[in-house]
């Protein structure tokens, strides 16, 4: 009888560990998904700017892509700067609540810079 109770205790502890591992896996995959979306959007903005370099301005690119960033990322914002030399800086920032519950509202950002 004692052996059965000890076996049940060991199985219960193992199952609790698996449940914690599942929660961590979900958190990591959500974070990875947001970072992938931000990376793809940033490179899409730079490619779009490069393809339309004769008419590209900060406000024009921002107006085209800011709504899309806001739809794909929670609290997503886009900042684009294009200087006279043709350097494009793109920063995408989003809210990452799953990283740490204590710091709810924490933000992550992705920055890319290129010459067009």
C-alpha angles and dihedrals in degrees: 000000000000091000090056092051092049091048091050090049092052092047091048092052090048092051091049089053091051091050091052090048090052091053092050090048092054091049093050094047092051091050091048092049093053092047091050091050091050092048093050092047094049093052091045090054092051092047091048090050092048092050092049099035095139093062102024117124132164094254095044095053091042092053091050098049109023094082091049092051090049091052097048101041128045107251088354119179131181128210119187128180125182117186129201092261091060099256113148121200117190123187122182118189128185140172115260108193096162096063096076126355091208091061099046109176094034113154134219125199140194122205129192130175128191142164117239 
